[in-house]
């Protein structure tokens, strides 16, 4: 594996963990992970990259080794502001190469429309966003959130790191034993009782009171000026949160139409965690696009 190094920086008052690979001074690529993931998750892609790169992959607030919010919910403006602070810390001037997967893909795409002058190349890996919501859903969402606050959520624990790896393979059968073992080291940590807990704030499991306003998101997408590489997996499970497959496909294509300079790719033999399933092919796509 390509050697990595970790550091902690302060981002908007939170101690934030950042993973690094490659040579200091090489062209930078910022990689932002998805929901219930960690920055170290990009290890396999980095291993397959052939060029001279400095890859920087933080853990979002409330995930991995980064501090938690300390509040009852997480919202996208905080992620966008955290990203802005991270980029200013590592590259205060000029344009950046920015990649995001899933939730991270949604966040980086919003950011790229808010700060279009800062983006050289944008890569969105299955960052479709969520199903559109309407104002009439607000009372029910608030009620559900308030009800769930009465019983604080907990993260499930496991009796060994091997059990965590097995759980990862249950979710993604394409994971090899070696990759699952590696990921389990970064996705979990031993608690005071000797059991292994997933490194994520349990608050992420609660319903959010905040509606997903797709019109606002697409207004940001329309302002993106950088070339965009859009990568989907041919065996994705995105239909679970986007609705019936035919309707969701039409909606995804509608959203893509808001990107002025987009190259869409389909990743064969891969599920939603395509950076785990096909890291070599993904690395090839990235380096061709970033060249």
C-alpha positions, 0 to 999 in steps of 0.5 A: 500500500502507498504509505500515508500520514495523518495530521490534525488541524482545527477547522471551525473550532473542531479538531479535524483528522486529515489523511495524506498520501504522496509527495509534498509539493506535488499537484494536489487532489482533495478527496471527500468521503461519503456518509458513514465513511472516512478519508482513509477509504480512498487508500485503494484508489491512491494505490492504483494512481500512477502519477505524482500526486499529493492526495488529501482526504479529511474525515468530515465532522462527526466521522472517523477521528474528527470531532463531533458537532455536539448538537442534535443534527448535521446540516450541509452548510456546515460541511460546505463551510468546513470544506472551504476552510480545509481548502484555504488551509492547504491551498489558499490561492489558485484552483484545486482538483476536488473529488467527492463520493456520495454525500461528499460528491453532493457537498463538493458539487454545491461548493463548486457552484458557490466558489466556481473560481476555485475549482480546476477539475471536479469529480463526482462519484455517485453524488446524486443527492437526495430525493426532492422534498416539498414544504408540506413535508416539514411538519412531519419531518420535525415531528419525527426528529423530535420523537427520535430525540427522546431516545438517543441513538447508539452505534452498534458495537462488535466483539472484534475488528474481524467482526467489523470486517465481516459486517463490511463484507455483508454490506458489500460482498465485492470487498476482499478479505484484505480490503475489509480488514484494512477498512475495519481498522479505520472505520472502528475503534475499541471502546472502554469495554473492549468492544469495537465501535464504528467511528461515526456520531450516532446522531447521523442515524437520526432523521433530519428535520431539514428538507432537501431543497433540490432547486437550491442545489441545482442553482449551485450546480448551474454555476459550476464552470469547471469540467466535471467527471461524473461516475456512476456504478452499474450495480448501484443501490441509489434507487433505495433513496432516490425512488423507483428506478425509472423515475430516479433515472429520469431525475438523475439525468435531469440533474445532470443537465444542469452541469455545463461541462460534464463527462458521464462515465459508467463503472462496470462491475461495481456498486455504490462504493465504487472506489472499493470495488474498482479502484484501478479503473477509477484511478485510470479515469481520474488521471486521464481527466486530471491530466 
